[in-house]
Amino acid sequence: MLEITGLRAGYGGTEVLRGIDMQVAAGEVVAVLGANGVGKTTLNKVISGVVPARAGEVRFDGRRIDRAPAASIVAAGLVHVPEGRKIFPQMSVRENLELGSYRRARTRRSSNIERVFTIFPRLRERTRQAAGTLSGGEQQMLAIGRGLMAEPRLLILDEPSLGLSPLLVEEMFILVRRLSAEGLTVMLVEQNVVQSLEIAHRAYIIENGAVALYGTAAELLAGPEVKRAYLGL
């Protein structure tokens, strides 16, 4: 579904991505892991058409999108839930959700809002509340719900567990597992290595803007490199 080859990108004179190769197949949960600052968010922004690629290709369903405008990428079904939630704080919960279907699935907006409320009952209780007054966990629910409003074919989740309590982190990973079971393809971009590998099919570990390790999640979780670098074993 998603194929990235030789991808390079950066800001000004700084190169952040240094030849990324990556694939995501339909129905998979693929984890993209690494410490803060290794280029994960830049990768997401290039895939989503927000930051231009300097070299390489990004293909979605066989169609090249690395030179496509962000709006057309969303319309094709590739939806990015950004790091830091990026909700509209002065707008209500319902208004934020409605904006999620601005480019895609607008005719099914009402039924999709009901689906989001079923997944996140707390959002139903706060329909008219200003999004900026929600707790951090509720804002993350809203950001993911807004992404689901577009009926994504591939959903990129950028650091969904960031800043959440341990209980909410656990709920977030349960949600990703549930979405995967329903057939949604997910690219999970996280610093939380162990829990990501427990629910992913495959994973890529990024270091200094390049893929350092990749393989099945089970292989990486059992491998000595991951245990040494991320688990202190």
ROBA-196682 format. One record per residue: residue in one letter; x, y, z of N, C-alpha, C in turn. Coordinates in steps of 0.2 Angstrom, whole numbers, plus 5000, padded with zeros to 4 digits. Layout:
BEGIN
+-----+------+------+------+------+------+------+------+------+------+
: res :   nx :   ny :   nz :  cax :  cay :  caz :   cx :   cy :   cz :
+-----+------+------+------+------+------+------+------+------+------+
:   A :    X :    Y :    Z :    X :    Y :    Z :    X :    Y :    Z :
...
+-----+------+------+------+------+------+------+------+------+------+
***
This chain:
BEGIN
+-----+------+------+------+------+------+------+------+------+------+
: res :   nx :   ny :   nz :  cax :  cay :  caz :   cx :   cy :   cz :
+-----+------+------+------+------+------+------+------+------+------+
:   M : 5004 : 4994 : 5000 : 5000 : 5000 : 5000 : 5004 : 5006 : 5000 :
:   L : 5010 : 5006 : 5004 : 5014 : 5012 : 5004 : 5021 : 5009 : 5003 :
:   E : 5025 : 5013 : 4998 : 5031 : 5011 : 4997 : 5036 : 5017 : 4996 :
:   I : 5041 : 5017 : 5000 : 5046 : 5022 : 5001 : 5053 : 5020 : 4999 :
:   T : 5056 : 5023 : 4994 : 5062 : 5021 : 4992 : 5067 : 5027 : 4991 :
:   G : 5073 : 5027 : 4994 : 5078 : 5032 : 4994 : 5076 : 5039 : 4996 :
:   L : 5072 : 5039 : 5001 : 5069 : 5046 : 5003 : 5074 : 5050 : 5007 :
:   R : 5075 : 5056 : 5004 : 5079 : 5061 : 5008 : 5075 : 5067 : 5008 :
:   A : 5076 : 5071 : 5014 : 5072 : 5077 : 5015 : 5075 : 5080 : 5021 :
:   G : 5074 : 5087 : 5022 : 5077 : 5091 : 5027 : 5074 : 5098 : 5028 :
:   Y : 5078 : 5102 : 5031 : 5075 : 5109 : 5032 : 5082 : 5113 : 5031 :
:   G : 5081 : 5118 : 5026 : 5087 : 5122 : 5025 : 5093 : 5118 : 5023 :
:   G : 5098 : 5119 : 5026 : 5105 : 5116 : 5025 : 5105 : 5109 : 5028 :
:   T : 5100 : 5107 : 5032 : 5101 : 5101 : 5036 : 5097 : 5096 : 5033 :
:   E : 5100 : 5090 : 5032 : 5097 : 5084 : 5029 : 5095 : 5080 : 5035 :
:   V : 5088 : 5078 : 5036 : 5086 : 5074 : 5041 : 5085 : 5067 : 5039 :
:   L : 5082 : 5066 : 5033 : 5081 : 5059 : 5031 : 5086 : 5058 : 5026 :
:   R : 5090 : 5052 : 5027 : 5096 : 5050 : 5023 : 5095 : 5044 : 5019 :
:   G : 5090 : 5043 : 5015 : 5089 : 5037 : 5011 : 5085 : 5032 : 5014 :
:   I : 5079 : 5034 : 5016 : 5074 : 5029 : 5019 : 5071 : 5025 : 5014 :
:   D : 5071 : 5018 : 5016 : 5067 : 5013 : 5012 : 5062 : 5010 : 5017 :
:   M : 5056 : 5009 : 5014 : 5051 : 5007 : 5019 : 5045 : 5004 : 5015 :
:   Q : 5041 : 4999 : 5018 : 5035 : 4997 : 5015 : 5030 : 4996 : 5020 :
:   V : 5024 : 4997 : 5018 : 5018 : 4995 : 5022 : 5013 : 4992 : 5018 :
:   A : 5011 : 4986 : 5020 : 5006 : 4982 : 5016 : 4999 : 4983 : 5019 :
:   A : 4994 : 4982 : 5015 : 4987 : 4982 : 5017 : 4986 : 4978 : 5023 :
:   G : 4983 : 4980 : 5028 : 4981 : 4976 : 5034 : 4986 : 4976 : 5039 :
:   E : 4992 : 4978 : 5038 : 4997 : 4978 : 5043 : 4997 : 4984 : 5048 :
:   V : 5000 : 4982 : 5054 : 5002 : 4988 : 5058 : 5010 : 4988 : 5058 :
:   V : 5012 : 4993 : 5055 : 5020 : 4994 : 5055 : 5022 : 4999 : 5059 :
:   A : 5026 : 4997 : 5064 : 5029 : 5002 : 5069 : 5035 : 5005 : 5066 :
:   V : 5036 : 5012 : 5067 : 5042 : 5015 : 5065 : 5044 : 5018 : 5072 :
:   L : 5050 : 5016 : 5074 : 5053 : 5017 : 5081 : 5059 : 5021 : 5081 :
:   G : 5060 : 5024 : 5086 : 5067 : 5028 : 5087 : 5066 : 5033 : 5092 :
:   A : 5072 : 5036 : 5094 : 5072 : 5041 : 5099 : 5070 : 5047 : 5096 :
:   N : 5068 : 5052 : 5101 : 5066 : 5059 : 5098 : 5072 : 5062 : 5094 :
:   G : 5070 : 5065 : 5089 : 5075 : 5069 : 5084 : 5078 : 5065 : 5079 :
:   V : 5076 : 5058 : 5078 : 5080 : 5054 : 5073 : 5076 : 5055 : 5066 :
:   G : 5071 : 5059 : 5065 : 5068 : 5060 : 5059 : 5061 : 5057 : 5058 :
:   K : 5058 : 5054 : 5063 : 5051 : 5051 : 5062 : 5046 : 5056 : 5060 :
:   T : 5045 : 5061 : 5063 : 5040 : 5066 : 5062 : 5041 : 5069 : 5055 :
:   T : 5048 : 5070 : 5053 : 5049 : 5073 : 5046 : 5047 : 5068 : 5041 :
:   L : 5048 : 5061 : 5042 : 5046 : 5056 : 5038 : 5038 : 5056 : 5037 :
:   N : 5035 : 5057 : 5042 : 5027 : 5058 : 5042 : 5025 : 5064 : 5038 :
:   K : 5029 : 5069 : 5039 : 5027 : 5075 : 5035 : 5028 : 5075 : 5028 :
:   V : 5033 : 5071 : 5026 : 5035 : 5070 : 5019 : 5030 : 5066 : 5016 :
:   I : 5028 : 5060 : 5019 : 5023 : 5056 : 5016 : 5016 : 5060 : 5015 :
:   S : 5015 : 5064 : 5020 : 5008 : 5068 : 5020 : 5008 : 5074 : 5015 :
:   G : 5014 : 5075 : 5012 : 5014 : 5081 : 5008 : 5015 : 5088 : 5011 :
:   V : 5017 : 5088 : 5017 : 5018 : 5094 : 5021 : 5025 : 5097 : 5020 :
:   V : 5030 : 5092 : 5020 : 5037 : 5094 : 5019 : 5039 : 5091 : 5012 :
:   P : 5042 : 5094 : 5008 : 5044 : 5091 : 5001 : 5050 : 5086 : 5002 :
:   A : 5050 : 5081 : 4998 : 5056 : 5077 : 4997 : 5061 : 5080 : 4993 :
:   R : 5067 : 5079 : 4995 : 5073 : 5081 : 4991 : 5075 : 5076 : 4986 :
:   A : 5074 : 5070 : 4987 : 5076 : 5064 : 4983 : 5072 : 5058 : 4985 :
:   G : 5071 : 5053 : 4980 : 5068 : 5047 : 4982 : 5060 : 5047 : 4980 :
:   E : 5057 : 5042 : 4981 : 5050 : 5042 : 4980 : 5045 : 5039 : 4985 :
:   V : 5039 : 5042 : 4985 : 5034 : 5039 : 4990 : 5028 : 5037 : 4985 :
:   R : 5026 : 5031 : 4986 : 5020 : 5028 : 4982 : 5015 : 5026 : 4986 :
:   F : 5009 : 5028 : 4985 : 5003 : 5025 : 4989 : 4998 : 5022 : 4984 :
:   D : 4997 : 5015 : 4985 : 4994 : 5011 : 4980 : 4997 : 5012 : 4973 :
:   G : 5003 : 5012 : 4973 : 5006 : 5012 : 4966 : 5007 : 5019 : 4963 :
:   R : 5004 : 5024 : 4966 : 5004 : 5031 : 4963 : 5009 : 5035 : 4967 :
:   R : 5013 : 5038 : 4963 : 5018 : 5042 : 4966 : 5015 : 5049 : 4969 :
:   I : 5016 : 5050 : 4976 : 5013 : 5055 : 4979 : 5018 : 5060 : 4982 :
:   D : 5025 : 5059 : 4981 : 5030 : 5063 : 4985 : 5030 : 5070 : 4982 :
:   R : 5026 : 5071 : 4976 : 5026 : 5078 : 4973 : 5018 : 5080 : 4973 :
:   A : 5014 : 5077 : 4976 : 5007 : 5078 : 4976 : 5005 : 5083 : 4982 :
:   P : 5000 : 5087 : 4981 : 4998 : 5092 : 4987 : 4995 : 5088 : 4992 :
:   A : 4995 : 5090 : 4998 : 4993 : 5087 : 5004 : 4986 : 5085 : 5004 :
:   A : 4982 : 5090 : 5001 : 4974 : 5089 : 5001 : 4973 : 5082 : 4997 :
:   S : 4976 : 5081 : 4991 : 4975 : 5076 : 4987 : 4977 : 5069 : 4990 :
:   I : 4982 : 5069 : 4994 : 4985 : 5064 : 4998 : 4979 : 5061 : 5003 :
:   V : 4976 : 5066 : 5006 : 4971 : 5065 : 5011 : 4965 : 5062 : 5007 :
:   A : 4963 : 5065 : 5001 : 4958 : 5063 : 4998 : 4958 : 5055 : 4995 :
:   A : 4965 : 5053 : 4994 : 4966 : 5046 : 4992 : 4965 : 5041 : 4998 :
:   G : 4965 : 5044 : 5004 : 4964 : 5039 : 5010 : 4970 : 5039 : 5014 :
:   L : 4975 : 5042 : 5013 : 4981 : 5042 : 5018 : 4980 : 5048 : 5023 :
:   V : 4979 : 5046 : 5029 : 4977 : 5051 : 5034 : 4983 : 5051 : 5040 :
:   H : 4985 : 5057 : 5042 : 4990 : 5058 : 5046 : 4987 : 5061 : 5053 :
:   V : 4988 : 5058 : 5058 : 4986 : 5061 : 5065 : 4993 : 5063 : 5068 :
:   P : 4994 : 5070 : 5068 : 5001 : 5072 : 5070 : 5003 : 5072 : 5077 :
:   E : 5009 : 5072 : 5078 : 5012 : 5073 : 5085 : 5009 : 5079 : 5088 :
:   G : 5007 : 5079 : 5094 : 5005 : 5085 : 5098 : 4998 : 5086 : 5097 :
:   R : 4994 : 5082 : 5094 : 4987 : 5082 : 5093 : 4985 : 5087 : 5088 :
:   K : 4987 : 5093 : 5088 : 4985 : 5098 : 5083 : 4978 : 5099 : 5082 :
:   I : 4974 : 5099 : 5088 : 4967 : 5100 : 5087 : 4966 : 5108 : 5087 :
:   F : 4960 : 5110 : 5085 : 4958 : 5117 : 5085 : 4955 : 5119 : 5092 :
:   P : 4958 : 5122 : 5096 : 4956 : 5123 : 5103 : 4950 : 5127 : 5104 :
:   Q : 4949 : 5132 : 5100 : 4943 : 5136 : 5101 : 4937 : 5133 : 5098 :
:   M : 4937 : 5128 : 5095 : 4931 : 5125 : 5092 : 4929 : 5119 : 5096 :
:   S : 4923 : 5117 : 5095 : 4920 : 5112 : 5099 : 4922 : 5105 : 5097 :
:   V : 4921 : 5100 : 5101 : 4923 : 5093 : 5099 : 4920 : 5091 : 5093 :
:   R : 4913 : 5092 : 5092 : 4910 : 5091 : 5086 : 4913 : 5094 : 5080 :
:   E : 4914 : 5101 : 5081 : 4917 : 5104 : 5075 : 4924 : 5102 : 5073 :
:   N : 4928 : 5100 : 5078 : 4934 : 5097 : 5076 : 4933 : 5090 : 5072 :
:   L : 4928 : 5086 : 5074 : 4927 : 5080 : 5071 : 4924 : 5081 : 5064 :
:   E : 4920 : 5086 : 5063 : 4917 : 5087 : 5057 : 4923 : 5089 : 5052 :
:   L : 4928 : 5093 : 5054 : 4933 : 5095 : 5050 : 4937 : 5089 : 5047 :
:   G : 4937 : 5084 : 5051 : 4940 : 5078 : 5049 : 4938 : 5075 : 5042 :
:   S : 4932 : 5076 : 5040 : 4929 : 5074 : 5034 : 4928 : 5079 : 5029 :
:   Y : 4932 : 5084 : 5030 : 4932 : 5090 : 5025 : 4934 : 5088 : 5018 :
:   R : 4939 : 5084 : 5017 : 4942 : 5082 : 5011 : 4939 : 5075 : 5009 :
:   R : 4936 : 5071 : 5013 : 4935 : 5064 : 5012 : 4929 : 5061 : 5016 :
:   A : 4925 : 5058 : 5013 : 4919 : 5054 : 5017 : 4914 : 5060 : 5020 :
:   R : 4913 : 5065 : 5017 : 4909 : 5070 : 5019 : 4902 : 5068 : 5019 :
:   T : 4900 : 5064 : 5014 : 4893 : 5062 : 5014 : 4891 : 5057 : 5020 :
:   R : 4896 : 5054 : 5023 : 4895 : 5049 : 5028 : 4897 : 5052 : 5035 :
:   R : 4897 : 5059 : 5035 : 4899 : 5062 : 5041 : 4895 : 5060 : 5048 :
:   S : 4889 : 5060 : 5047 : 4885 : 5059 : 5053 : 4886 : 5052 : 5056 :
:   S : 4886 : 5047 : 5051 : 4887 : 5040 : 5053 : 4894 : 5039 : 5056 :
:   N : 4899 : 5043 : 5053 : 4906 : 5042 : 5056 : 4907 : 5045 : 5062 :
:   I : 4903 : 5051 : 5064 : 4903 : 5054 : 5070 : 4901 : 5049 : 5076 :
:   E : 4895 : 5045 : 5074 : 4893 : 5040 : 5078 : 4898 : 5035 : 5080 :
:   R : 4901 : 5033 : 5074 : 4906 : 5028 : 5075 : 4912 : 5030 : 5080 :
:   V : 4914 : 5036 : 5079 : 4919 : 5039 : 5084 : 4917 : 5039 : 5091 :
:   F : 4910 : 5041 : 5092 : 4908 : 5042 : 5099 : 4907 : 5035 : 5102 :
:   T : 4906 : 5030 : 5097 : 4906 : 5023 : 5100 : 4913 : 5021 : 5102 :
:   I : 4918 : 5023 : 5099 : 4925 : 5021 : 5100 : 4927 : 5025 : 5107 :
:   F : 4925 : 5031 : 5107 : 4927 : 5036 : 5112 : 4921 : 5039 : 5116 :
:   P : 4918 : 5035 : 5120 : 4912 : 5038 : 5123 : 4913 : 5044 : 5127 :
:   R : 4919 : 5045 : 5129 : 4920 : 5052 : 5133 : 4919 : 5058 : 5128 :
:   L : 4920 : 5057 : 5122 : 4919 : 5063 : 5117 : 4912 : 5064 : 5116 :
:   R : 4908 : 5059 : 5117 : 4900 : 5060 : 5116 : 4898 : 5065 : 5122 :
:   E : 4901 : 5064 : 5128 : 4899 : 5068 : 5134 : 4901 : 5075 : 5133 :
:   R : 4906 : 5076 : 5128 : 4909 : 5083 : 5128 : 4908 : 5086 : 5121 :
:   T : 4903 : 5084 : 5118 : 4901 : 5086 : 5111 : 4902 : 5094 : 5110 :
:   R : 4899 : 5098 : 5114 : 4899 : 5105 : 5113 : 4905 : 5108 : 5117 :
:   Q : 4909 : 5105 : 5120 : 4914 : 5108 : 5124 : 4920 : 5110 : 5120 :
:   A : 4923 : 5116 : 5121 : 4929 : 5118 : 5117 : 4934 : 5113 : 5118 :
:   A : 4937 : 5111 : 5112 : 4942 : 5106 : 5112 : 4948 : 5107 : 5117 :
:   G : 4950 : 5114 : 5117 : 4956 : 5116 : 5121 : 4955 : 5115 : 5129 :
:   T : 4949 : 5114 : 5131 : 4948 : 5113 : 5138 : 4948 : 5105 : 5140 :
:   L : 4949 : 5101 : 5135 : 4949 : 5094 : 5136 : 4956 : 5092 : 5140 :
:   S : 4956 : 5086 : 5143 : 4962 : 5084 : 5146 : 4966 : 5081 : 5140 :
:   G : 4973 : 5080 : 5142 : 4977 : 5078 : 5137 : 4975 : 5071 : 5133 :
:   G : 4973 : 5066 : 5137 : 4970 : 5060 : 5135 : 4964 : 5061 : 5130 :
:   E : 4960 : 5065 : 5132 : 4954 : 5067 : 5128 : 4956 : 5070 : 5122 :
:   Q : 4960 : 5075 : 5122 : 4963 : 5078 : 5116 : 4966 : 5073 : 5111 :
:   Q : 4969 : 5068 : 5114 : 4972 : 5063 : 5109 : 4966 : 5059 : 5106 :
:   M : 4961 : 5057 : 5110 : 4955 : 5054 : 5107 : 4952 : 5058 : 5102 :
:   L : 4952 : 5064 : 5103 : 4949 : 5068 : 5098 : 4953 : 5069 : 5091 :
:   A : 4960 : 5069 : 5092 : 4964 : 5069 : 5086 : 4963 : 5063 : 5082 :
:   I : 4963 : 5057 : 5086 : 4962 : 5051 : 5082 : 4955 : 5050 : 5079 :
:   G : 4950 : 5052 : 5083 : 4944 : 5052 : 5080 : 4943 : 5057 : 5074 :
:   R : 4946 : 5062 : 5074 : 4946 : 5067 : 5068 : 4949 : 5063 : 5062 :
:   G : 4954 : 5059 : 5063 : 4957 : 5056 : 5058 : 4953 : 5050 : 5055 :
:   L : 4949 : 5047 : 5060 : 4945 : 5042 : 5058 : 4939 : 5044 : 5054 :
:   M : 4937 : 5051 : 5055 : 4932 : 5054 : 5051 : 4933 : 5054 : 5043 :
:   A : 4939 : 5053 : 5041 : 4940 : 5053 : 5034 : 4940 : 5046 : 5031 :
:   E : 4938 : 5041 : 5035 : 4938 : 5034 : 5033 : 4945 : 5032 : 5030 :
:   P : 4950 : 5033 : 5034 : 4957 : 5032 : 5031 : 4958 : 5025 : 5028 :
:   R : 4962 : 5024 : 5023 : 4964 : 5017 : 5021 : 4971 : 5016 : 5024 :
:   L : 4975 : 5021 : 5025 : 4981 : 5020 : 5029 : 4981 : 5026 : 5034 :
:   L : 4981 : 5024 : 5040 : 4982 : 5029 : 5046 : 4989 : 5030 : 5049 :
:   I : 4992 : 5035 : 5048 : 4998 : 5037 : 5052 : 4997 : 5040 : 5059 :
:   L : 4999 : 5036 : 5064 : 4998 : 5039 : 5071 : 5005 : 5041 : 5073 :
:   D : 5006 : 5048 : 5074 : 5013 : 5050 : 5076 : 5013 : 5051 : 5084 :
:   E : 5017 : 5047 : 5087 : 5017 : 5047 : 5094 : 5011 : 5048 : 5098 :
:   P : 5006 : 5043 : 5097 : 4999 : 5044 : 5100 : 5000 : 5043 : 5108 :
:   S : 5005 : 5040 : 5111 : 5005 : 5039 : 5118 : 5009 : 5045 : 5121 :
:   L : 5012 : 5049 : 5118 : 5016 : 5055 : 5121 : 5012 : 5059 : 5126 :
:   G : 5014 : 5059 : 5132 : 5011 : 5063 : 5137 : 5005 : 5061 : 5140 :
:   L : 5004 : 5054 : 5139 : 4998 : 5051 : 5142 : 5000 : 5047 : 5148 :
:   S : 4995 : 5046 : 5153 : 4997 : 5042 : 5159 : 4997 : 5035 : 5157 :
:   P : 5001 : 5031 : 5161 : 5002 : 5024 : 5159 : 4995 : 5020 : 5157 :
:   L : 4990 : 5022 : 5161 : 4983 : 5019 : 5160 : 4981 : 5021 : 5153 :
:   L : 4981 : 5027 : 5151 : 4979 : 5029 : 5144 : 4983 : 5027 : 5139 :
:   V : 4990 : 5026 : 5140 : 4994 : 5023 : 5135 : 4992 : 5016 : 5134 :
:   E : 4990 : 5012 : 5139 : 4988 : 5005 : 5138 : 4981 : 5005 : 5134 :
:   E : 4977 : 5010 : 5135 : 4971 : 5011 : 5131 : 4972 : 5012 : 5124 :
:   M : 4977 : 5016 : 5123 : 4979 : 5019 : 5116 : 4981 : 5013 : 5112 :
:   F : 4985 : 5008 : 5115 : 4988 : 5003 : 5111 : 4982 : 4997 : 5110 :
:   I : 4978 : 4997 : 5115 : 4972 : 4992 : 5114 : 4968 : 4995 : 5108 :
:   L : 4967 : 5001 : 5107 : 4963 : 5004 : 5102 : 4967 : 5003 : 5095 :
:   V : 4973 : 5003 : 5095 : 4977 : 5002 : 5088 : 4976 : 4995 : 5087 :
:   R : 4976 : 4990 : 5091 : 4975 : 4983 : 5090 : 4968 : 4982 : 5088 :
:   R : 4963 : 4986 : 5090 : 4956 : 4985 : 5088 : 4955 : 4987 : 5081 :
:   L : 4958 : 4993 : 5080 : 4957 : 4996 : 5073 : 4960 : 4991 : 5068 :
:   S : 4966 : 4988 : 5070 : 4969 : 4983 : 5065 : 4965 : 4977 : 5064 :
:   A : 4962 : 4975 : 5069 : 4957 : 4969 : 5069 : 4951 : 4971 : 5064 :
:   E : 4949 : 4977 : 5064 : 4944 : 4979 : 5059 : 4946 : 4980 : 5052 :
:   G : 4953 : 4979 : 5051 : 4955 : 4979 : 5044 : 4959 : 4986 : 5042 :
:   L : 4960 : 4990 : 5047 : 4963 : 4996 : 5045 : 4971 : 4995 : 5045 :
:   T : 4974 : 4998 : 5040 : 4981 : 4998 : 5039 : 4984 : 5004 : 5044 :
:   V : 4989 : 5003 : 5048 : 4991 : 5008 : 5053 : 4999 : 5008 : 5052 :
:   M : 5001 : 5014 : 5052 : 5008 : 5015 : 5053 : 5009 : 5019 : 5059 :
:   L : 5012 : 5015 : 5064 : 5012 : 5018 : 5071 : 5019 : 5020 : 5072 :
:   V : 5020 : 5027 : 5073 : 5026 : 5030 : 5074 : 5027 : 5032 : 5082 :
:   E : 5032 : 5029 : 5085 : 5032 : 5029 : 5092 : 5039 : 5029 : 5095 :
:   Q : 5040 : 5031 : 5101 : 5046 : 5030 : 5105 : 5045 : 5024 : 5110 :
:   N : 5039 : 5022 : 5111 : 5037 : 5017 : 5115 : 5038 : 5010 : 5112 :
:   V : 5044 : 5008 : 5112 : 5047 : 5002 : 5108 : 5043 : 4996 : 5110 :
:   V : 5043 : 4994 : 5116 : 5041 : 4987 : 5118 : 5033 : 4986 : 5117 :
:   Q : 5029 : 4991 : 5119 : 5022 : 4990 : 5117 : 5020 : 4991 : 5110 :
:   S : 5024 : 4995 : 5106 : 5023 : 4995 : 5099 : 5025 : 4988 : 5096 :
:   L : 5030 : 4985 : 5098 : 5032 : 4979 : 5095 : 5027 : 4973 : 5097 :
:   E : 5024 : 4974 : 5102 : 5019 : 4969 : 5104 : 5013 : 4969 : 5100 :
:   I : 5011 : 4974 : 5097 : 5005 : 4975 : 5093 : 5006 : 4975 : 5085 :
:   A : 5013 : 4976 : 5083 : 5014 : 4977 : 5076 : 5016 : 4971 : 5073 :
:   H : 5015 : 4971 : 5066 : 5017 : 4965 : 5062 : 5024 : 4965 : 5060 :
:   R : 5026 : 4971 : 5058 : 5033 : 4972 : 5056 : 5035 : 4979 : 5059 :
:   A : 5042 : 4981 : 5059 : 5044 : 4987 : 5062 : 5051 : 4989 : 5059 :
:   Y : 5052 : 4996 : 5059 : 5058 : 4999 : 5056 : 5060 : 5003 : 5062 :
:   I : 5067 : 5003 : 5064 : 5070 : 5007 : 5069 : 5074 : 5012 : 5065 :
:   I : 5073 : 5018 : 5066 : 5076 : 5024 : 5063 : 5082 : 5027 : 5068 :
:   E : 5088 : 5028 : 5065 : 5093 : 5031 : 5069 : 5097 : 5036 : 5064 :
:   N : 5097 : 5042 : 5066 : 5101 : 5047 : 5062 : 5098 : 5048 : 5055 :
:   G : 5091 : 5047 : 5054 : 5088 : 5048 : 5048 : 5089 : 5042 : 5043 :
:   A : 5091 : 5037 : 5045 : 5091 : 5031 : 5041 : 5088 : 5025 : 5045 :
:   V : 5086 : 5020 : 5041 : 5084 : 5013 : 5044 : 5090 : 5009 : 5047 :
:   A : 5090 : 5008 : 5053 : 5095 : 5005 : 5056 : 5094 : 4997 : 5057 :
:   L : 5087 : 4996 : 5058 : 5085 : 4989 : 5059 : 5078 : 4988 : 5056 :
:   Y : 5076 : 4982 : 5053 : 5070 : 4981 : 5051 : 5068 : 4974 : 5051 :
:   G : 5062 : 4972 : 5052 : 5060 : 4965 : 5052 : 5053 : 4964 : 5055 :
:   T : 5052 : 4958 : 5056 : 5045 : 4956 : 5060 : 5046 : 4959 : 5067 :
:   A : 5040 : 4961 : 5070 : 5040 : 4964 : 5077 : 5043 : 4958 : 5082 :
:   A : 5041 : 4952 : 5080 : 5044 : 4947 : 5085 : 5051 : 4946 : 5085 :
:   E : 5054 : 4946 : 5079 : 5061 : 4946 : 5078 : 5065 : 4952 : 5081 :
:   L : 5062 : 4958 : 5080 : 5066 : 4963 : 5083 : 5065 : 4963 : 5091 :
:   L : 5059 : 4961 : 5093 : 5058 : 4961 : 5101 : 5063 : 4956 : 5104 :
:   A : 5064 : 4951 : 5100 : 5069 : 4946 : 5103 : 5076 : 4947 : 5102 :
:   G : 5077 : 4952 : 5097 : 5084 : 4953 : 5095 : 5089 : 4956 : 5100 :
:   P : 5095 : 4955 : 5100 : 5100 : 4958 : 5105 : 5101 : 4965 : 5104 :
:   E : 5100 : 4968 : 5098 : 5101 : 4975 : 5097 : 5096 : 4979 : 5100 :
:   V : 5089 : 4977 : 5100 : 5084 : 4981 : 5103 : 5084 : 4980 : 5110 :
:   K : 5086 : 4974 : 5113 : 5086 : 4973 : 5120 : 5092 : 4978 : 5123 :
:   R : 5097 : 4978 : 5119 : 5103 : 4982 : 5122 : 5102 : 4989 : 5121 :
:   A : 5099 : 4992 : 5116 : 5098 : 4999 : 5114 : 5092 : 5002 : 5118 :
:   Y : 5087 : 4998 : 5119 : 5081 : 5001 : 5121 : 5078 : 4998 : 5128 :
:   L : 5081 : 4992 : 5129 : 5078 : 4989 : 5136 : 5083 : 4989 : 5141 :
:   G : 5090 : 4991 : 5139 : 5095 : 4991 : 5144 : 5097 : 4984 : 5146 :
:   L : 5096 : 4979 : 5142 : 5098 : 4972 : 5144 : 5104 : 4969 : 5140 :
+-----+------+------+------+------+------+------+------+------+------+
***
